[in-house]
């Protein structure tokens, strides 16, 4: 069974941890990632800007960042495969959401997952593939919550 840990870097974000975890689990199952471990961080603008500048060379904030697990990093023994980390910038997501914060949050969580799985949107064909998979996962989640 997959394991998802959600960490809030601001106490105001803790109320979203359960929703994020409940969203992540069926997505992982659908993608066939049953035996894996994923960390999700809920962060403020300032932290996201720092991460974006340090790791991507972009001196601006971002709504979501994904980082694959480093190769050759020494972790405690585990039978679960480490997928990586997803960082969600809750204040920016709220500002961009046009009133539907929950939907925007779920969409960006899925977007982060797909980056960890190798999807990109640098080229038009890659973007189309990623958008199709995002739409498929959103439909899956909508069916499972109704």
PASEBA-1860 file (N, C-alpha, C; in nm, 3 decimals):
! residues 146
1> XXXXXXXX> 0.084/-0.118/0.000/0.000/0.000/0.000/0.088/0.124/0.000 ~ 0.047/0.223/-0.073/0.122/0.348/-0.082/0.115/0.425/0.049 ~ 0.217/0.504/0.073/0.219/0.591/0.190/0.237/0.735/0.143 ~ 0.154/0.822/0.194/0.162/0.964/0.160/0.172/1.042/0.290 ~ 0.275/1.122/0.300/0.292/1.211/0.415/0.268/1.353/0.367 ~ 0.190/1.429/0.442/0.163/1.568/0.409/0.213/1.654/0.524 ~ 0.295/1.752/0.490/0.355/1.840/0.591/0.316/1.984/0.562 ~ 0.269/2.055/0.664/0.235/2.196/0.650/0.348/2.280/0.707
9> XXXXXXXX> 0.399/2.373/0.626/0.503/2.462/0.673/0.444/2.590/0.729 ~ 0.313/2.592/0.747/0.241/2.702/0.808/0.123/2.638/0.880 ~ 0.102/2.673/1.006/-0.004/2.608/1.084/-0.142/2.630/1.022 ~ -0.163/2.737/0.947/-0.292/2.761/0.882/-0.323/2.660/0.773 ~ -0.223/2.588/0.726/-0.242/2.493/0.616/-0.281/2.353/0.665 ~ -0.270/2.328/0.795/-0.294/2.192/0.848/-0.433/2.138/0.813 ~ -0.530/2.227/0.803/-0.667/2.183/0.775/-0.680/2.118/0.637 ~ -0.581/2.136/0.549/-0.586/2.079/0.415/-0.513/1.945/0.406
17> XXXXXXXX> -0.442/1.906/0.508/-0.360/1.784/0.503/-0.442/1.660/0.473 ~ -0.554/1.642/0.541/-0.637/1.524/0.520/-0.692/1.517/0.379 ~ -0.739/1.628/0.328/-0.794/1.634/0.192/-0.688/1.599/0.090 ~ -0.568/1.650/0.109/-0.458/1.621/0.017/-0.425/1.473/0.021 ~ -0.415/1.417/0.138/-0.385/1.274/0.153/-0.494/1.188/0.089 ~ -0.621/1.223/0.113/-0.733/1.146/0.056/-0.740/1.159/-0.095 ~ -0.688/1.265/-0.150/-0.683/1.282/-0.295/-0.567/1.203/-0.353 ~ -0.455/1.204/-0.285/-0.333/1.140/-0.336/-0.347/0.989/-0.346
25> XXXXXXXX> -0.410/0.927/-0.251/-0.414/0.780/-0.247/-0.481/0.717/-0.370 ~ -0.601/0.759/-0.410/-0.660/0.696/-0.530/-0.582/0.726/-0.658 ~ -0.519/0.843/-0.664/-0.438/0.875/-0.782/-0.321/0.778/-0.791 ~ -0.255/0.754/-0.679/-0.143/0.659/-0.678/-0.188/0.519/-0.716 ~ -0.303/0.477/-0.663/-0.356/0.344/-0.698/-0.385/0.335/-0.847 ~ -0.451/0.435/-0.901/-0.485/0.434/-1.043/-0.360/0.430/-1.130 ~ -0.256/0.500/-1.088/-0.131/0.504/-1.165/-0.043/0.381/-1.141 ~ -0.092/0.287/-1.059/-0.017/0.165/-1.035/0.101/0.184/-0.942
33> XXXXXXXX> 0.095/0.282/-0.857/0.203/0.312/-0.763/0.162/0.269/-0.622 ~ 0.131/0.142/-0.609/0.082/0.088/-0.482/0.189/0.081/-0.374 ~ 0.310/0.052/-0.412/0.416/0.028/-0.314/0.518/0.143/-0.316 ~ 0.469/0.263/-0.287/0.559/0.377/-0.294/0.534/0.472/-0.177 ~ 0.625/0.565/-0.164/0.619/0.664/-0.058/0.632/0.802/-0.123 ~ 0.547/0.896/-0.083/0.546/1.029/-0.139/0.532/1.132/-0.027 ~ 0.607/1.240/-0.039/0.594/1.351/0.056/0.535/1.471/-0.016 ~ 0.439/1.536/0.050/0.375/1.655/-0.004/0.389/1.765/0.100
41> XXXXXXXX> 0.437/1.880/0.056/0.457/1.994/0.144/0.365/2.108/0.104 ~ 0.295/2.163/0.203/0.208/2.279/0.182/0.286/2.400/0.231 ~ 0.319/2.490/0.138/0.415/2.596/0.169/0.361/2.735/0.133 ~ 0.417/2.839/0.198/0.381/2.977/0.165/0.464/3.029/0.047 ~ 0.423/3.144/-0.005/0.490/3.207/-0.119/0.641/3.220/-0.102 ~ 0.682/3.270/0.012/0.825/3.298/0.033/0.910/3.172/0.019 ~ 0.864/3.063/0.078/0.937/2.937/0.070/0.939/2.885/-0.074 ~ 0.827/2.898/-0.144/0.821/2.849/-0.282/0.913/2.931/-0.371
49> XXXXXXXX> 0.919/3.060/-0.349/1.010/3.145/-0.428/1.154/3.102/-0.404 ~ 1.189/3.075/-0.278/1.323/3.029/-0.244/1.355/2.899/-0.317 ~ 1.265/2.802/-0.313/1.287/2.673/-0.379/1.299/2.689/-0.530 ~ 1.214/2.771/-0.588/1.215/2.791/-0.732/1.346/2.857/-0.776 ~ 1.394/2.949/-0.697/1.521/3.016/-0.731/1.639/2.920/-0.713 ~ 1.640/2.849/-0.602/1.753/2.761/-0.572/1.764/2.644/-0.670 ~ 1.652/2.581/-0.702/1.657/2.458/-0.781/1.624/2.476/-0.929 ~ 1.560/2.588/-0.965/1.524/2.608/-1.105/1.581/2.737/-1.162
57> XXXXXXXX> 1.645/2.818/-1.076/1.705/2.942/-1.122/1.604/3.049/-1.158 ~ 1.481/3.036/-1.109/1.376/3.133/-1.138/1.341/3.210/-1.012 ~ 1.366/3.340/-1.013/1.344/3.423/-0.895/1.199/3.472/-0.889 ~ 1.110/3.376/-0.878/0.968/3.406/-0.864/0.902/3.287/-0.797 ~ 0.782/3.309/-0.748/0.711/3.200/-0.684/0.651/3.107/-0.790 ~ 0.599/2.995/-0.747/0.535/2.897/-0.836/0.418/2.836/-0.760 ~ 0.322/2.780/-0.832/0.209/2.717/-0.763/0.240/2.575/-0.720 ~ 0.318/2.501/-0.801/0.356/2.364/-0.766/0.497/2.336/-0.816
65> XXXXXXXX> 0.572/2.265/-0.735/0.704/2.215/-0.774/0.712/2.069/-0.737 ~ 0.776/1.990/-0.821/0.796/1.848/-0.794/0.944/1.817/-0.805 ~ 0.991/1.734/-0.712/1.131/1.693/-0.713/1.138/1.542/-0.699 ~ 1.198/1.478/-0.797/1.219/1.334/-0.788/1.321/1.305/-0.680 ~ 1.314/1.185/-0.626/1.411/1.145/-0.524/1.550/1.142/-0.582 ~ 1.645/1.187/-0.504/1.784/1.187/-0.548/1.836/1.044/-0.552 ~ 1.911/1.017/-0.656/1.975/0.886/-0.665/2.091/0.881/-0.566 ~ 2.118/0.765/-0.514/2.230/0.741/-0.422/2.217/0.812/-0.287
73> XXXXXXXX> 2.097/0.863/-0.255/2.078/0.923/-0.123/2.049/0.810/-0.025 ~ 2.107/0.815/0.091/2.091/0.706/0.188/1.964/0.730/0.270 ~ 1.868/0.640/0.252/1.743/0.644/0.327/1.738/0.523/0.419 ~ 1.656/0.531/0.523/1.636/0.411/0.605/1.578/0.299/0.518 ~ 1.608/0.176/0.550/1.556/0.064/0.471/1.402/0.069/0.464 ~ 1.351/0.044/0.346/1.207/0.044/0.326/1.174/-0.041/0.205 ~ 1.058/-0.102/0.208/1.013/-0.178/0.092/0.940/-0.089/-0.007 ~ 0.912/0.032/0.033/0.841/0.125/-0.053/0.939/0.206/-0.137
81> XXXXXXXX> 0.904/0.225/-0.263/0.984/0.307/-0.354/0.952/0.453/-0.329 ~ 1.052/0.535/-0.311/1.032/0.677/-0.289/1.011/0.747/-0.423 ~ 0.896/0.811/-0.439/0.864/0.882/-0.562/0.928/1.021/-0.566 ~ 0.923/1.091/-0.456/0.976/1.226/-0.452/0.893/1.316/-0.363 ~ 0.902/1.445/-0.392/0.834/1.546/-0.311/0.756/1.639/-0.403 ~ 0.639/1.678/-0.354/0.557/1.778/-0.423/0.538/1.894/-0.326 ~ 0.560/2.015/-0.375/0.540/2.136/-0.296/0.424/2.214/-0.356 ~ 0.324/2.244/-0.274/0.207/2.319/-0.317/0.204/2.454/-0.245
89> XXXXXXXX> 0.198/2.561/-0.321/0.196/2.697/-0.268/0.049/2.737/-0.248 ~ -0.003/2.715/-0.128/-0.146/2.737/-0.103/-0.191/2.881/-0.124 ~ -0.116/2.981/-0.078/-0.163/3.119/-0.102/-0.173/3.153/-0.252 ~ -0.076/3.112/-0.331/-0.081/3.140/-0.474/-0.194/3.062/-0.541 ~ -0.212/2.938/-0.503/-0.321/2.857/-0.559/-0.454/2.923/-0.529 ~ -0.471/2.973/-0.408/-0.596/3.041/-0.370/-0.617/3.166/-0.457 ~ -0.512/3.243/-0.479/-0.523/3.365/-0.560/-0.558/3.332/-0.705 ~ -0.510/3.221/-0.756/-0.532/3.184/-0.896/-0.662/3.105/-0.918
97> XXXXXXXX> -0.727/3.063/-0.812/-0.834/2.964/-0.820/-0.966/3.013/-0.880 ~ -0.987/3.140/-0.890/-1.115/3.192/-0.941/-1.233/3.136/-0.863 ~ -1.220/3.128/-0.733/-1.331/3.087/-0.648/-1.339/2.939/-0.616 ~ -1.274/2.852/-0.691/-1.281/2.709/-0.663/-1.143/2.658/-0.619 ~ -1.108/2.692/-0.497/-0.977/2.659/-0.442/-0.953/2.509/-0.438 ~ -1.053/2.433/-0.393/-1.038/2.286/-0.383/-1.006/2.224/-0.518 ~ -1.077/2.265/-0.623/-1.053/2.209/-0.756/-0.913/2.246/-0.805 ~ -0.871/2.370/-0.781/-0.738/2.413/-0.824/-0.630/2.336/-0.749
105> XXXXXXXX> -0.652/2.313/-0.621/-0.556/2.238/-0.539/-0.541/2.095/-0.590 ~ -0.651/2.029/-0.618/-0.649/1.891/-0.668/-0.580/1.885/-0.805 ~ -0.613/1.980/-0.893/-0.553/1.982/-1.026/-0.401/1.997/-1.018 ~ -0.353/2.084/-0.931/-0.209/2.105/-0.919/-0.140/1.989/-0.848 ~ -0.210/1.922/-0.758/-0.154/1.802/-0.696/-0.132/1.695/-0.804 ~ -0.231/1.676/-0.890/-0.218/1.581/-1.000/-0.105/1.623/-1.093 ~ -0.097/1.750/-1.122/0.009/1.802/-1.208/0.147/1.767/-1.149 ~ 0.161/1.785/-1.018/0.286/1.750/-0.951/0.317/1.601/-0.960
113> XXXXXXXX> 0.216/1.516/-0.941/0.234/1.371/-0.955/0.289/1.336/-1.092 ~ 0.226/1.393/-1.193/0.264/1.358/-1.329/0.408/1.400/-1.360 ~ 0.451/1.512/-1.304/0.592/1.550/-1.322/0.684/1.445/-1.259 ~ 0.648/1.394/-1.142/0.729/1.291/-1.077/0.736/1.164/-1.161 ~ 0.634/1.141/-1.241/0.629/1.022/-1.325/0.689/1.045/-1.463 ~ 0.748/1.163/-1.484/0.818/1.189/-1.608/0.744/1.271/-1.712 ~ 0.621/1.310/-1.683/0.547/1.394/-1.777/0.605/1.535/-1.774 ~ 0.606/1.598/-1.891/0.654/1.737/-1.902/0.557/1.815/-1.991
121> XXXXXXXX> 0.579/1.945/-1.997/0.498/2.028/-2.086/0.587/2.129/-2.159 ~ 0.710/2.086/-2.186/0.805/2.173/-2.256/0.773/2.184/-2.406 ~ 0.731/2.073/-2.465/0.695/2.071/-2.607/0.545/2.049/-2.620 ~ 0.491/2.088/-2.733/0.346/2.080/-2.754/0.293/1.939/-2.737 ~ 0.358/1.840/-2.798/0.311/1.701/-2.785/0.317/1.653/-2.641 ~ 0.422/1.689/-2.569/0.434/1.651/-2.429/0.322/1.715/-2.346 ~ 0.294/1.843/-2.375/0.190/1.914/-2.303/0.054/1.848/-2.327 ~ 0.028/1.808/-2.451/-0.100/1.745/-2.484/-0.115/1.613/-2.408
129> XXXXXXXX> -0.010/1.531/-2.405/-0.014/1.403/-2.331/-0.039/1.428/-2.183 ~ 0.030/1.527/-2.127/0.015/1.555/-1.984/-0.127/1.606/-1.954 ~ -0.178/1.694/-2.037/-0.313/1.746/-2.015/-0.418/1.637/-2.027 ~ -0.401/1.543/-2.119/-0.495/1.431/-2.131/-0.494/1.345/-2.004 ~ -0.375/1.316/-1.953/-0.364/1.235/-1.831/-0.421/1.310/-1.711 ~ -0.398/1.441/-1.702/-0.457/1.522/-1.594/-0.609/1.513/-1.600 ~ -0.666/1.530/-1.719/-0.811/1.525/-1.735/-0.866/1.388/-1.696 ~ -0.796/1.282/-1.735/-0.838/1.146/-1.700/-0.839/1.127/-1.548
137> XXXXXXXX> -0.735/1.174/-1.482/-0.727/1.159/-1.337/-0.832/1.244/-1.265 ~ -0.860/1.362/-1.316/-0.965/1.445/-1.256/-1.101/1.378/-1.269 ~ -1.129/1.317/-1.386/-1.255/1.244/-1.402/-1.262/1.126/-1.305 ~ -1.153/1.054/-1.290/-1.146/0.943/-1.197/-1.179/0.989/-1.055 ~ -1.119/1.098/-1.013/-1.144/1.148/-0.877/-1.288/1.195/-0.862 ~ -1.343/1.259/-0.963/-1.481/1.305/-0.954/-1.577/1.188/-0.942 ~ -1.549/1.078/-1.014/-1.635/0.957/-1.002/-1.622/0.895/-0.864 ~ -1.501/0.892/-0.809/-1.481/0.824/-0.681/-1.535/0.905/-0.564
145> XX> -1.559/1.036/-0.582/-1.611/1.116/-0.471/-1.762/1.133/-0.478 ~ -1.824/1.083/-0.585/-1.970/1.098/-0.598/-2.039/0.966/-0.581
END
